[in-house]
Amino acid sequence: MVAQTELSEAEVDRVFHALATSTRRDILRRTIEREQSVSTLASEYEMSFAAVQKHVAVLEAANLIVKRAEGRERLVRANPEMIARARALLARYEELWRSRIARLDDLLAEPSPPAGKRPASTDPTSSQRNESQGD
């Protein structure tokens, strides 16, 4: 089976929406460390169980976490494949911006001629002088 690496536009939107709040980022961090029940996660926050469930649902819709039933409990763990795909997307953005900054650095590093002087190849009067001296 070939792992899909490109995220669709809808997946990108869901991932960034899911990571837009600190609570969801913290839930993701906790589920990366170890699988946890939704009730254990809920006990860590000063909000209702239902509110934590909604955060978990957003992360699940983005495929950043996977939920499974074990008896009456719902256990949540991070989905490393989707996290890796999101990381790859961010790495491509980073590479793009690093190359743009490098090009800008190169442009800024090029020495410019002193003010008021043009290079000989673009100075029309220097070529005219050279022609008149040859006559």
Order of alpha helices (4+ residues) and beta strands (2+ residues): alpha-alpha-beta-alpha-alpha-beta-beta-alpha-alpha
